[in-house]
């Protein structure tokens, strides 16, 4: 293989991805769709401008390992626990039930058990890259359904590793006992790799990089990152297990090192490069002619996957006491087939578990669901509001009606209602308690609710976007309502609920981003505390205070 020819192919596909990604962003779509289209247009099934596309795909395999390495860097049990039970419990429910139902459906239409399992595993995974990008752009990550979506996606990212391992094992021929031996061998190799990486990254490398000379060199953490990511992938391959598994384990171990923050920052440009190559190489696999010939099967499967994943993810949300609206909104966000599904499909094809036609079908279906995802995520908050409004009027939802008083009964009137008891809500409560103001807290999550109860503050546990909860907290007779939730859409909805009920109470709302402050005012807030403006004031005040304390001699 001519290295310069391969380099030219990479440059061509990156340039096309940059142009088409920019076009899609200008059209208010996700740039990843542009990357996919770039690969499709340049691939062998269209213009065929990348004859050496196998070299590009070889690079993307390394990119996938690097992507799992980065996910490992972000992963921690503390972070998973902070997202609540829905991350572990809801994520596990969603992955297992989706895999099971899709596998059964595939068997019913004539597939054997092994390819049916691969199909189920492909469908179970959603797109962290696309969904989190869309939620971040819409400032909805801090919404209830945004946090639920993040939790389930994080669990799916972790589940990729055992799924790839399982599909790899299915690709081997042999009896049941030989398969068991292969699994045991893979587990043993994984434990050996984990132990070796733990010893190196927690006991040997830190001693080297903490020396006085090493700490002055910013290049060494970058080199550590690349050696760890690529070395762990190579070691896993040498041991006969998935390189993705090795990279993920290395990332998890390195996340606990003192260099983790710097490493996350340094690796971001490389992650962008390899993610772009990954999606573009997936586009290369798409055959437009095949899609036209099988469009009915593709559309039917896309519809079945979207509807099925919405139902399963919604059921997971309801199982863990999310409201009907937030549960369905979470389902809308998770209704696509994700980027790691392509990797599972490729492992299944290379191992001979699924045929080329089935591979074509699954990759085509996955790309189609990704193209629909921006519209599903945009519809999620509207669907949540409609469903919760309908269930409230019909008296059907009881998930948010639990009432929990900290000390004594709720004040009858002339109290202050604090909606949300995160860091901002807690600070509000502590300041108001100094003046002996009677308070009531409305909080959805059990952990901050328990913190409010520990302070002796009466509270109502539930979703404050529903008027019944605010009414139970006495919002109609309160002196003031402080809306401290970070999600702009939720804050706007709560403000509108209070004002729409005809209450004359003072409403003070938090705006996390400056651009949402006018929306809160239009919703009926009397005062909007703009976080970005307040941060600017605080920084300027801190600088002025420090400079004012300096003596003329110090300044000289």
N, C-alpha and C positions, 0 to 999 in steps of 0.2 A: 504494500500500500504506500503510495506516494504521500508523504506527510504534508506537502504543500497543497496537494489536491484536497486532502481532508480539511486542511485549514481553510481553503477557499470555500468549501461546502459549508463549514461552520459560519464563516463570515456572511455568506449569502443568506443562510436561514436566519441568522441574528438580525441582519439588516431588514429582511422582509418582516420578521416578527416585530421589530421596532416600529416600522411604518404602519403595519396593520393594527398593532396594539394601540398606537396613537390614534388611528382612525376610529377604532371601537371606543376608546375613551372619549373622543370628541362627540361620538354618537350616544354618550351616556351609557355605554355598555362596558363589560369587564374586559380588560386588556388580554386576559387569558384566551378569550374567544378569538382574538386576533392572532395570537400565537398558534392556535390550532389551525386556523384558516391558512396561515402562512405555510405550515407544513403540508397541508392538503394540496395547495396550489403548486408547490415546488416539488412534490413527491412524484413517484413513478406512475401514479394513476391520473395525473393531470398534466402539468407542463414538463415534468421530468427534468428539472434543472439541477437535481442533486443525485447524480448517478451513484455516488459513493455514500448513500444514505446509511449504510451499515456502520460506517465509521462514526457518523453522528449519533446513531443509536448506542454505540459502544460508549461514547462519552456520557450519554444520558443515564446509563446504568450506574456510572460513578456519581452522577448528579442525584439520582434517587437515594443512594447510600448517604450522600452528604446531607440530603434533605432530612432523612431519618436521624442523622447525627444532630442536626440543629433542633429537631423536635425533642430528642433526648436531652439536649442542653436546657430546654424550656420546661422539661418535665420534673415534677417533684410531688411526693405524696402530700406535702403541705398544700401545694396549689390545688391538687385534686380535691382534697378535703374541704378547702375553702369554697369550692363550687357547690358543696352540699351533696346530699345523697343521690341527687339525680345524675351526677357525674359518673359515679361508680355503679349504682343500682340501675338508673335509667339507661346509661350507656350500655351496660351489659345486657339489659332486657332488649334494647333496640337491636344490637348486633346479633344476639342469639336467636331472637324471634324472627327477624328479617331473614337471616340465613336459613333457618328451619323452613319457613313458609316458602321461600323462593326455591329451596332445594326440592321440597315436596311438589311444588308446581312444575318444576323442570322434569321430575320423574314422571309426573302424570301426562306430560306431553310427549314422552317417549325417550328421554335421556337416561343413560345408565347412572348409577349412584355416584360414581366418581366425578364425571363432568357436571352432574347436577349440583354437587357440593361446591365445585369451583364457581358455577354460575351464582349460587346462593351467596358465596363469599364476596364475589364481585359486587353484587347488588347491595349487600349490607353496608358497604363503606360509602361515606359521603365526602364532599370536597371541603377540607379545611381551608385550603388556599383561596378558593373562590368565595365561600360563604363568609369567612372572617374579614376578607377584604371588603365585601359588600356591606357588612354590618358596621365596619369601622368607617367607611365612607358616609354611611347614613347616621353615624353617631348612635347606634342602637345596641352596641355590645353590652352596655350597662343596663339594658332593659331586662325584665324578668325572662322573657323568651330568649333574649340574646345570651344571658348567662347559662340558661338551660342548654341552648345550642352549643355553646362553647364547651360545656361539660361533656356532652355526648360526643362531640368531635374529638376532644382530647382522649376519651376512652377508645374511640375508633382508631386513632393514631397509634395507641399502644397495642390494640388488637391486630394491627397490620402484621406485626412480627410473628405471632403464633399462626396467623392465617397463611402467610407465605411459607412458613415452615411446614404446615400441614399439607399445602398444595404440592410442595416439593417432594414430600414423602409419597404422596399419591402418584406422583410421576414415575416412581420406581416400580419395576416388575418384581413379583415374588409372592410368596404365600403370606398368610396373616402373621405367622411367627416371624418371618423375615421383615415384615413391615414394623412389627413391634420392636425388633432389634434395631431397625433403622431409626425409629423414634428415640429409643434409649440411647443410641450412639449420638444422635443429634443433641439430645439434652446433656449428655456427658461432655460433648465438645463445647456446648454453650457455657456450661459451668466452668470448664477449664479456661475458656477465653475470658469469662467474667472475672475469675479469680486473678488471672494474670494482669488484666487491665487495672483491676483494683489495686494490686500491689504496685504496679508501675506509676499510676496516676495519683495515688494518695500517699505514697511513701518515698518513692525514688525521685520522680520528676520535680515535686515541690521543693525538695532540698537543693536541687540544682538551680532552679529558677528563682529561689529566694536569696541567692547570694547577692552581695552588693553590686557586683559587676553586671549580673544578669538582669537585675531590676531596672537598670538604666537603659537597657536595650528593648525597645518596643517591638522589635521584629521577632523576638523569641516566643512570645505567646502565640503569634500568628503561625510560626513554624510548628509549635506544639499542636495547634489546632489541626493543621493539614496532615502532619505525621500521624496524629491520633485517628483522625477520620479515615484517611486512606489506608493506614496500617491496620486498623481494626477490621476494615472491610476485606483487605487481602488475607489477613489471618483467618477470618471466618471462612472465606472461600477455600483456603488451604486445608482447613479442618473438615471441609465437606458440608458446611452449613451455609445459610443465606448470608451474603455480605451485608444485607440490610440489617439483619439481627446484630452483627458485630458492630456496625456503625451506631445503631441505636443504643446498645449497651455502653459503648464508649462515651456517648454523649451524656447518658444518665450519670455515669461515674464522674465525668469531668465537670458536670453541673455543680457538684459539691466542692469543687476546688476554689481557691481564692482568685483564680484567673477567669472565672466563668463569665463575669460581666464584660470584661475586655474581649473575651473570645467571641461572645455573642455579637458584639459591635463589629469586630474585625471580619467576621465570616459573612456578614450580610451581603456585601457585593457579590461574593462568590455564589451565595445561595440564589440571588437573583439571576445570575448567568445560567446556572444549571437548571433552575426551574423553567426558564425560558426555553432552553434546549429540550427539556423533558416534554413540555407540552407541544413544542414544534415537532418533535420526533413522533409523538402520538398522532399528530395531524398527518404525517407521512403515511401512516398505516391506513388512513381512511380512503376508501374507494368510492368516489361519487357515482360511478356507473353501477356498482353493486347496490348502492343505496336506492337508486332509481328502480332497479329491478326488484327490490324487496321492500319497497317503501311501506306497504301495508303491514308487514310483519314488524318493521321497525317502529311504526307509529303505535301499533297495538301494544308492543312491549314497553314503549316509553310511557304510555298512558297507565298501564298496569303498574309499573314501577313507581311512578309519581304518586298515584293514589294509594298504593300499598304502603309506601314508606311514610306518607302523611298519617295514615291510620295507625301504624305501629309506633311511630315516634309520639303521636298524640296520646296513645294508650300508655306509653312510658311516662309521659308527663303527668297524666291523671293518676297513675299508680303512685306517684310520689307527690301528690297533693297540689299540683299546679292547677290553676283555673282552666276551664275548657278553652277559653280564648288563647291563653298563653301556650297551652298544650298544642293546639292546632297550629299556632304561629310557629312553634318549634318544629312541627312536622313539615310545614311549608319550607322552612330553611334547610331541612335535611333530606329533601325529596329527590336529590340528584344522585348520580353515581360519581364517585370521587376520583381524584388523580391516582391514588394508590390502587384503585381497581384495575387500572391499565397494567400495573406491575403484576398484580395477581393473575390477570389474563395472560400476560406474556410468560410467566412462570408455568402456568397451566399448558400453554401451547408448546413451549420448548420441551416440557416434560412428556408431551404426547397425551395429556389428559383430555384436552379439548381439541376439536378439529379446527382447521383454518376457517371454515364457514362460520362455525360458532364463535370463533375469535373475532371475525369481521362483524358479526351481529352485535356482540357485546361491546366492542369498541365504538361502533356507530351509535348504539343506544346510549352509551355513556356520554359521548360528545353532544348528542342531542339534548340530553337532560341538563348538561352544563350550560347550553345555550338558553335554556328556559329558566335557569336558576335566577338571574337578575330580576325577572318579572315575579317569580314566586317570593323572593325575599322582599321586594317592594310591596307586595300584597299582604305580607304577614301581619303588620300592625293594624291594617284596616280590617282584616279578618278577625284578629284578636278582639278589637273593639266591638265589632258587630256581634260576635258570638257571646262575649261576656255581657254585652247589653241585652241580648235576647234571653240569655239564661237568667239574668237578674230579674227581668220583667216577668219571666215565666216561673220564677221561684224554684228553678231546677238545680242550681249550683249551691252546694253546701260546703265546698272545700275551703272557703275563706271565712266561715262564720264562727270559728272558734274564738272565744273570748277568754283572756287570761289577765286577771288583775294582780298587780304586784303587791300593793298594800292598800287595803280598803277598797271601796267602790269607786267607780268612775265619777269625777266631779259633775254635778248637774249642769253648771253653767259658769261663765266667766273664767274659764280655764284656757290653756293654750294647747292646741293639738300639733304635735310634731309628727310629720309623715316621713318615715324612714329613720333608722337609728344606726346608720353607718357612722364614720368618723365625723362628718358634718353635723348629723342629727344629734350625736352624743355631745358635741361641743355646744350646740344650742341649748341642750337640756342642762348641762352643767352650769352654764352662765345664768340661765333663768332660775335654776334652783337656788342660786345665791341670793336672789331677791324673793324667794319663797313663793314664786308663781305656781299655782296648781297646773300640772301637766298631764297630758294623755299622749301616749305614743301609739302610732299605727305602724306595724312592721310585719312584713311577709315572712322573712327568714327566721328560723328558730333561734339561731345563735345570737344575733343582735337583740332579738326579743328577750332572750334570757338575761342579757346584759342590762336591759332596761328594767326588768323585774328585780335584778340584784340591787339596783339603785333605788328601789321602792317606788317606781313610777308605774301607775296604772297603765295598762296597754290593751290593745285589741290586735290580735294576730290575724292577718288576712291581707287581701289585695285591695289597696286603697283606691284603685281605679273604679271600684264599685261603690256606689253611693251608700248602700246599706252599711258598709264598714265605717265610712266617715260619719254617717248618722249615728251609729252605735257609739262612736268616739265622742259624740256631742259637738260635731263641727257646726251645726246650725246655731248653737247657743254659746259658742266659744268666743273669747275676745280676739283670738288670732289663730290662723292656721299657717304653720311653717312647712313648706314643701321642700324637703332636703334631698330627695332622690336624684341621682346623677343623670338618669336617662331623660333626654329632652322631651321625647314623646310622652312618656309616663307623667312627667311633671306637668306638661300641658294638659293632659287628660284629667289629672287630679284637680288642677286649678279650675278647669272648666266645670267639673262636677260640683265643686263648692259654690262657684258663682252661679251656675245654672240652677241650683236649688233655691235661689232667691236669698241667700244668706248675705247679711251686711257685714260679716266678720272681716277683719283685716287679713289679707292673704299675702304672705311674703314667700316668694319662690326663688329657688336656686337655678341659675342658668350656667351649666358647665361650659358652654361655648357661647361666645359673643353673638354669633349669628342667630341664636335661638331666643335671645332676650325679647325681641319684638313679638314673637309668637306667644310668649308667656303673658306679655302685657295685653295682647288682643284676647287671650283666653280669660282675662279677668283679674290678673295679679295686680295688687296695689303697689307692691315694691318688688323689683327683680334685682337680685344680687348677682351681678355678672362676674363669674369666677376669673375670667381672663383679665378683666379690668382691675379687679381687686388684687390679683397677683401682681400686676404692674405697679399698683400703688404700694403694695407691701415691699416689693423689691427696691423701689425708689426710696421708700422711707427707711429701709435698713441701710442702704448706702449712705443716705444723708446723715443718719444717726451715727454711723461709724466714723464718717469723715468729720462730723461735727465734734466728736470726742477726741480727735487727734489734735495735738498741740502744734503750733507753728514749727517747733524744732523737729517734731516727728515728720512733718510734711517735707521739711528740707532734707 
